[in-house]
Amino acid sequence: MKQFIRKIIILFLNTSFIIVARGQVEQNINIIPIPVSLHEQPGEFILDQSVHIDLINIDEKLSDRINWFSQKIATVTGIAFNSTTGIKKIRISINKTPDTNLRTEGYHLKITSQLVELTSNTSAGAYYGLQTLLQLLPANIESSTLQPRIKWSLPTVEITDYPRFSWRGLMLDVSRHFFTKEEVKKFIDEMVKYKYNTLHWHLTDDQGWRIEIKKLPELTQNGAFRVKRTGQWGTFLPALANEKATDGGYYNQDDIKEIIQYAANRYVTILPEVDVPGHSQSLISTFPSLSSTRLPYSVQAGWRENSDNRDDNSLDPSNEEVYEKLDIIFGEIAKLFPNPYIHIGGDEAFKGFWQANPRCKTLMAKKHMKNVEELQSYFIKRLVTILQSKGKKLIGWDEILQGGLAPEATVMSWRGMEGGIQAAKMNHEVIMTPWDYVYLDLYQGDPRVEPNTYGMCRLTDSYHFEPVPIGISEKLILGGQANVWTEQISNFRHLEYMVWPRGIALSEVYWSPKNKKQWPDFFNRLENNFNRLDAAGINYAKSCYDVIFQPSQPNGLDLVVKLTAEAPGLDIYYTFENCNVDDHFTKYTGSPISFPFGATEIRAITYKQGKPIGKQIIVSKEELAERSKEEHHVY
């Protein structure tokens, strides 16, 4: 009798999972980013040796990706799609007559018990459909080894899907810390699972020049290496006398071509960045005559705290040699990268040395410039001309708006939304990348238990980011991008920890319809995705399970604290005593709590379904009082 009741309960639970609530994806389908439309039916398509892949009107690149898909299935499941007579089929086809409902990168996927049918207008759309197919399989499909004793099946479902934005980017900074060719490829493999299509490659900065320029071999001979420093970024000493520069590396042009092709095979376009006129010390260290002071420098070992951004790392805009060198550099880059855009940086250029530079003063007088911001505008417009001569268009950070901007330029707005709004009102195309929503090198949890960095960008901040400001035409917003600056990130495992899961949240921002986004639904799907990350061996942060402390002093004297967490449905336990906290201590009920007399710290931890899930966090009363004084004091 008990077994019968248990079966009825299980049947009820399984049946309830296929109910659609308010148009959201069913609980047993956990696709990220969420599709435009999804309709599930009872039943399943079982993978076995009788499955045959049927290809219609596909090109060579898609054929290669389908081979990759089949090999992945065979490696993990042991099922080879080599039957030519089986009655079950996976049919993949490119429409001869485009389906306007699918746009350029969209796809239509229909699964019945006997047929998986994937159609699209382009091979890119079909590739994104393959990524969705993988997400419909059990999480262990992400493993790299054979997984026995698992039932491999797909739910019977119909999906129509296409992206909201054409620009869905991740930026990887390889200048502050160098990442190998194989690590860059791995990064690409991880990002395409979530339908990103642009890798912004930050190739140069004060701390390293990472791309071979054949006509200027000194750049990588000298600029690609700095003295070795380990420890806390912001405390590194500059190079000592006669100290050898051994830390770094670079990509030769064959490496660059290989990575470009690797990305292209996965429908990712690479946007190269050479950051000028600021952030140029690795260039200046090689050619000292390019700065205003013309003093000799070594490649920066690392940013030093309290430098106040006054480094002599800006190119001299009055020096024609600067433009001659940049013409060579951008000429070779333009030939390497098929992307119609090249990113020139343009951010945080300290202009104090320009103001003291007599050659700059002469140029400003000759060109009737009122200030050094117009001098930067002059520099940017010269670069627009150089890039146009190479058949390329210019993208820069929002500081390129200073002093006026050439109409052909595209703006990446990083200091907030205002730069993008200003640029859009001037009819410039914009990529939204405001630091407080999309900078993945920021804290994602309480600084007490996270790797040291600066600023705060929680998972919920990223998920609730809206790239199109009110009153701005969506046509001018190409899309958005998440940025990973690597000052504090020295290895690939740390890089993964910072990118995921915030990069997963942003993939839904950039791909899915705005009205489909709901935090509780997304988090349910994300938790399922954590199993996939585990199976793939990808490092990721679980900071969303940690306690968030919200201190305040409502009467200016007494400190009170609210305790919350990003993940829904958690229990929080806390103590003011000097011992580790568990679920036998006081359970938080939602009201602000005060420190008892004499208490100097609070300890808190989260539980889910009776088991600890977050990290224990210990914060002193003194620190919470300081946090309460800050404008954004939610940690």
N, C-alpha and C positions, 0 to 999 in steps of 0.2 A: 504493500500500500504506500509506504514511504517513497519507494522508488517511482511509483506511478505519479505521485504528487510532485516529486522532484522533476520528472520529465515534463509535466504540465507547466511548472514554473519556468523551466528553461525554454520551453516552446513559447510561452508568453513573452519572456524577455527578448528572445530572438525576434519574435514577430514585432514587438514594440520598437525595435531598433530601425525598422524600415519605414516608420512613420515620418513624414516630412513636416517639420515645424517651421511655419513662417518662411517657407521657401529655402530653408537651409539644407545643407547636405546631411544625409542620414548618418547616424552615429557609427555605423559599421563601414562607412566610406570616409576616408580621412585625407582627401586630396588637398595639398597646399602647392600653389595658391588655389583658392576655391574657384571652381569653374563658373562660367556665365550661367549655364543651366545644366541640371542633372536630374534624371528621372530613373529610379531604380525599380526593377521588377523582381518578383520572386524567382529564384533559380540561380544557376551558376554555369560557367564554362570551365570544365575541368581540363587542365593541361595533362596530356599524356603523349605517348609515342605516335598516336594516330593524327596529331595536328600537322597540318601542312600550311606553309606560308605562301600566299599568292600575291604576286607583285604586279601592279599595273601602272604603266606610264611613269616610272620613277627614274631619277638620274643616278649617276655614279656615286655622288657623295651620300645620297640617302641610302643607296644600296650598301655602302660601307657601314652606315649606322645601323641598318637592319641586321647586318652580319654581327655587329657588336652586340645588339640586343639578343640575337639568337644564341650567341656564344655565352653571354651572361646567364641566360636561362639554363643552358646545358651545364655550365660549370656548377651552378648552385643547386639545381633541381635534379640533374641527371637526365633530363628530358631533351632529346634532340629533335628538332623540327625537320626531319629528313624524309617524312612520308610523302609520297606523291599520289597516293590512292586513298588517304584517310578522308573520312566524311567531314571532319571538323577542320575549319580553316581560320587562319588569321590573314585577312585580305587588306593590303595597304595600297592605296591608289592616290594619284594626284589628278585633280579635276582638269580635264581638257578645257572645259568652259568654267571659269572661276565662279564659285559660289560667293556672291557679294556678302552674305551673312557671316562668312568666316574671315573676311578681310585678308591681310597678307600672312599673318603668323597663326591663324586660327586652325582648328581641326574639328571634325565631327567623329565621334566614337560611338559605335553601337555594338553591344555585346549581347548575344543570345546563347543558348546552351550549345549551339552548333557552329556559330560564326562570330568572329571578332572582325568588325569592319571599321577601318580607320581611313578617312578621306580628308584631304586638305587641298588648298590651292597651291601650296608651295612645299618644298621638301622641309623647310624649317618648321612649318606647321605640323607636318607628319612626325618630325623629331620630337616636338613638344607632346604630341599624342603618345609617343612611345614612353616618354617620361611619366605621363599619367598612367599608362598601362602598368608600369613598374610599381607605382604607388597603390594600385588596386590589388596587387599581390601581397601575400603575407610579408611582414617586416624582414624576415630572414633572407629575402631575395637580395638584400643589400650586402650580404656576406660575400666573401671572396672564395669560399670553400663549399664543398658539397654539404647540403643540409638534408639528411635523411629523415624519414618518418614525419614528413610534413605534407599535408594535403595542399597541392598547388592548384588553386582555382581563382577565377575572376568572377565578380558579381555580374549578373545580367543588368545592364545599365545603358542609358543613352545620354551622351554628353555633347553639348555644343560649347565651344570655348574659343576665346580669342583675347588678346591683351588690351588693357585700357591704354597703355602708353607704349610707344615704339622704343623709347630709351629706358632700359632697365639695367642699371649699372652697379658694379662694385669696383671701388678703387683700391689698388694694392700699392702701397709705398714700399719699394725695394731699395730706396736710397739710405734711409736711416739704419735699416738692417737688411743685409742682402739675403735673398732667397734664391735657391738654386733653380735651374731650369726644370728639374723634375718636380720641385715643390710648386712652381708656378702652374705646371700642368695639372697637378693634383688640385690646386685651388680652382682651376677651370672646371675640372670634373665635378667638384662639389657644388659650384654655383649653377651649373646647367640643370641640376636636379630640380631646381626651383624656377626654371625658365628665365634666368637672367641671360641677357644677350650682349652685354658690353662689359669688357674689362678695361678700366682706366688704369694705365700702367705708369705710375709716378717714378720715372727713371733717373731723375737727377735732383740733387739738393745739396745743401752745404756739406753733408756727411758722406757723399759718394756720387760718382758719375758711373752709371751702369750700362751704357750702350757704346759699342765700338763705333767710332767715326774714322773711317780708313784714311781720310786726308788729314786727320788730326790725331795721330796715334798717341800723342802725349796725354790726351784726355783720360784714357784708360790706364796707361802706364803709371800716371801720377794720381789722377783724380778718383780712381776706383778704390783706393786703399787709404786707410787712416790708422793711427796708432790704436792698439788694442786696449779697450777699457771694459771692465765688468763691474756691475753694481747698479746704483740708483742713477737713472738718467737725470740730468740737472746738477750733478755733482762732479762730473768728469773733468779732470784736469786737461788742458790743451797739451799738445805734443811737447815733450821735453827736448832739450838740445841733443841732436844726433840720434833720437829715438826712431827706430825703423817702423814704417807703416806696413803692417801685415794683415790688418783686418779689412775684409771686404770681398770684392769680386765684381765681375761684369759679364755681360752677354756679348759674345762676338756676333757678327752679322749672320752667320749660319745658325747660331742659337736663336736669334730673333726670328729668322725665317721659319725655323722649325716650330717655334711656339705660336707664331701667327697662323701657320697651317694647322697646327693642332687645334687651336681655338676655332678656326674657320670650319674645320670638319665637324665641330660641335655647335655651329651656328652662332659663335661668339665673335664679335668684332672687337679688336684691341685699339684703344685710344692711347697713343703715346703722349707723355708729357715731359717737356724740358722746361723747368721752372726758371723763368727770367722776368724782369731784371733782378729781383731779389732772390734769396735762397740760392745764390750762385757761387758760393765759396769754393766748391770743388772745381768749377770752371776757372775761377780767379786764381786758385792755387796753382793751376797749370799755366795760365797766362795773366800774370800780375798787371800787365798794362791795361787790362779791361776794366779795372775799378777806378773810381775817382782818385784814390790816394796813390794807386800803383805800388802799394807796399807788398812785400812777399808774405804769403800765408801758407800754412799747411791745411790739408783737408780737416774740417772740424771733427774732433773726437766725439763731440756730442754737445748739445745745447747746454749752456750753463745758466743756473738760476740767477735771477736778478740782472740778466744781461740787458733787459729793457728793450730788446729787439733793436739794438743799436750796433749790430755787427757791420763791419765793412764788407758786406756780401752782395752789394748791388752793382750791377754793370753800369758803366758810365754812358748815359744816353747821348752825350755829345761827341763820343769817340767813334769815328767811322770804322775803326778796326773791329769794334763790337759787332756791327752789322755784317762785316765781311766774314767773321767767324760764324755768326748765326746763319748766314746764307749757306755756308758749307754744311753746317750741322743739320739744318732743316732740309737741305737738299738731299742728303743721304737718308734721312728719316722718311722723307716723302716717297722715296723710291722703295723703301722697305715695307711701309705700312699702306695697305689698300684703303684704310679708313679715309673718307673725304675730309675729316677734321684732324687737326693737330692741336694739342693743348699746350699753351705757352706759360701757364701759371699766372703771373701778374700780381700775386698776393704779397702783402706784408713787406713791400719794398721800402726799406728805411731810406729817407731822402735827405737826411742831415748832411751827408757827404756831398750830395749834389749842390746843396745850398752854399757850401763852402768851396765848390769847385769853380775856378775862374772860367774854364772852358764851357761849363754849363751856363754860367751867367751870360757869357757872350752869345751862346746859342739862343737862350731865352730872349735876350734883347733883340737879336736878329729876327726871330720868329714872332715877336710881340706877345710873348707868354707872360701871364700875370703871376703865375706861381709854379711850384714844382709838380703839382698835380697835372698841370697842362704839359709839363715836360714828360711825365709818364705817359700821357695820352699820345704825345709825339712818338715815343718809343713804340707803343702798341700799334699805332697806325703804320709805322715802318715795318713792323712784323707782319701786319695784314698784307702789305704789298709783297714782302718776301714770300709768304705762303701762297699768295695768289699766283706768283710766278712759278710755283711748283705744282699748281693745280689743286691747292688745298685751302680749306677754310679754317679760321682761327676760333678757338674756344679758350676762355680764360676765367679765372675766379672773379668775383664781382667787383674787386678793386679796379678792374680794367675800365669801369665806368668813370673813374676819376678823370676829370678834365675833358670829358667828351669821348665818345666811342665811335669807331668806324661802323657804318651801317651793316657791314657784312659779318660782324663778329657775333658770336653766341656766348651767352653768359652762364656760368655755373654759380648759383647763389649759395654761399656757404656761411656767411656771417648772420644768417637769419633769412627771412622771406623778403625783406625790404629791397635788397639788391635785385632780386628776381622780379619783383613788382615794378620797380623803376625801369628795368630793362624791357619788360613786356610792354609797358606804357610807351616806350620809345620804339615799339614794334620789333624788338629783338627776340629771337628764339631763346628759350631759357630751359636749363636743367636745374631742378630744385634739389639742393643738397645741404639744407640748413644744419649746422653742427649739433644743435641740441636735440635733433630727432634722428640723425643718420650717421653721426660719427661713432663708429664702432670701437674706437680705442678709448672711449670714455668709460667711467664706472657704470656697471649695470646692476650693482647691488651695493650694500653698505661697505664703505671704504675699510671698515674694520676687518672684513673677511675677503676682500678682493685684491687682486694685484694692483699695485700703486699706479695711479694715472691722474687725470684731472677732469673736472666736470662730471656731469651725471646724464646718462641717457639710458633709461630703463627699457625693458622689452615693451611695456605698454606705451611708452613715449614713441617708439618706432612704429608700433602697430597703429597708433592713432594719428600718425602723420598724414596730412592731406596736401598733396603737391600743388593743387590749383587754388590760389588765393581767391577770395570773394572779389568779384568784379573784374577778374582777368579771364580772357578767352582761353579755353583749354587748348585751342589750336596752337597757341604760342608756347605752351609748356610741353616740350618734347618728352619729358618724363622726369625720373628721379634717379638718385644714385646714393649708395652707402659708401662711406669712405673709411679706410683703415690706415691710419698713420702709425708708423711702427717705431717711434722713438722708444717706447717702453716694451716693444714686442720683439724679442731677439730670436725666437725659434718658431717652427711651424705649429707645434702643439698649442703654444700660447696664442698664435694667430687664430687657430680654429676656435679656441675658447672665447675669444672676443667677437668673432664673426657670427657664430651660431649660438643661440637661436634668433638673435635680432635680425640677422640677414634673412632668415626665413619669414619673419614678420613683415619685413619690407618687401619681400617678393610678392606678397599678397597686396600690399599697397600699390605696387607698380603694375601688377597684372590684372587683378580682379576688379569687377564693377564696384564702385563706391558703396552702393546700397547693399552689397552682399556681406560687407564686413561687420562682424559682431564678435566682440572680445570673448565671451564665454564659449561660443562655438569654435572660434579659432583655437582657443587653448585646449579644448578637447581633442581637436585634430593634431595639435602640436605635441601633446603627450604621446599620442600614437606614433608620431614622427620621431620622438626620442628613441623609441625602440629601433627604428631604422638607423639612426645615427649610431646607436650602440652596435648594431649588427655590422655596420660599415667600419667600425673602429675610429669614428670621427670624434674628436674632443669637442665638448660643448659646455656652456655654462648652465647651471641649474639655479641661478640667482633668483629667478622668479618665485622660488619656493621660500626664500628667506624673509625674515621679519623686516618690515619697514618701520622705522621710528619717526614719529611726527611730533617733535617737541614744540611747546609753546609756553609763553608766560602771559596769560590773558590779563592779569592785573598788574603786569610789570614786575612782579615779585616771585610768586609761587610757580615752580616749574611743573608742568603736567605733560604726559606723553600718551599719544595714541599709538596703537600697534596694529599694523595691517600687513597684507602680503598681496603680491600681484596675482598669484594663482588663486582661483576661486575655491571655496569649500575647505579651507584649511583651519585647523585648530591651533591656537597660539597659547603657549604656556610660558610663565615668567616667574622670576624671583629676584628679590633684592639682596639675597644672601650670597655668601662667597662659596658657592658650590655649583656643580653642573646641574642644569635644569632638565627635567623630563616631564612626562604627562601625569606625574604624581604631585606636581606643584600647581600653583594657581592658574586656572584657565582664564584667559582674557575674554571679557564679555562685550567689549565694544566701547565702553565709556573711558574717558581720559583717566589716567591713574597718576597719583602723586607719590613722590618719594617719601617713605617713612623717615622720621627723625633719625639722623645719624647715617642713613644709607648713602653710599657713595657711587653705586653702580647698579645697573639693571642687566639681567641676563634673560634672553628669550629664545625660543625655538619653535618651529612649526611641526605639526603632525598631520598626517593624512591617513584616515581609516585606521587609527590606532598605532601608526608607526611613524617614527621621526623621518622627516623628508628634507627639512631645511637645515642649515648650519646653525649651531649655537652662536649667538652674537652677544658680546659683552661691551657695553658702552657706559662710560662714566657720566655721572650727573653733570660734572663740569663741562664735558664735551657737548652734551645735549643742550646745556644752557648757551654755549657758543653757537651751536647750530640754529637755535631758535632765533638768533639775532640776524641770521642771513636771510636774504630775500627769498631764496628757494631752499628751504630747510627740511625738505623731505628726503631722507636718506634710506 
